[in-house]
Amino acid sequence: MMMAATTTIHCHDCREISDVVTTDEPWLAMAKDWVSTDYHCKHSEDHRVELWVGPSECLSLIHISEPT
């Protein structure tokens, strides 16, 4: 069984919220002073991402309502 710690990110380029693996050492996520800093979009490491701390606006509705 493989275990890993994950976090939820918001990719501004994909307009997606997704869970990503932050470490293969899940015990790190239990430490109160540990904060993951190594995370990126699953589609591209060059995408602009930030930690997601929802709830927030629905990304799919924002995408649909923007003028093209």
N, C-alpha and C positions, 0 to 999 in steps of 0.2 A: 504494500500500500504506500503510495507516495503522498506526502502531505506538503502543503505550502501555505504561506500567508498571502492573503490578497487584500486589495483595496479597490475602492470604486473611484473611477476618474471620469471627467467630462472632457471630451475631445472637441475643441472649438472648430477644427477643420472638418471632421466627420459629422459633427453635431450628434454625437452619440454619448450615452452614458454606459460604461462597461466596467466589469471587474477584471483586474489584471493581477498577475502574480508579482509580488514584491520581494519575496525571498523564499528559498527552499528550506529555511530554518524557521518553522512556525513558532518555536519558543521565543524568538525575538519579538514577535508581535504581542506577546504577553507582558513584556517589560514596559513599565510605565514611562520610561524616558526614551524609548525607541520610537523614532518617526521615520517612516519610509520616505526616501528621497529618490529612489531609483524606479521610476515607472514611466511608461510611454504607451502611446496608442498601439493597438494590435495591428493596425494597417500601415503605420509608418512612424519611425522614431523621430521624424522631423515635424510631426504635427504638434500644435500647441495644446497642451493638456494642463489640467489642474485637478486637485482632489475635489471630489464631489461631496458636498455636505447638504443634501436635499432635505426637504423637498424644495423644488423650484419649478420654474415654468416647464411645460412639456416641450421637449426639443422638437418633436415631430410637428406640433402645432405651429411653432415658430417658423419652421422650414416651409410649411404649407402657406402661411400667411404672408411671407415676404414676397414683394414684387419681383418679377423676373426681368 
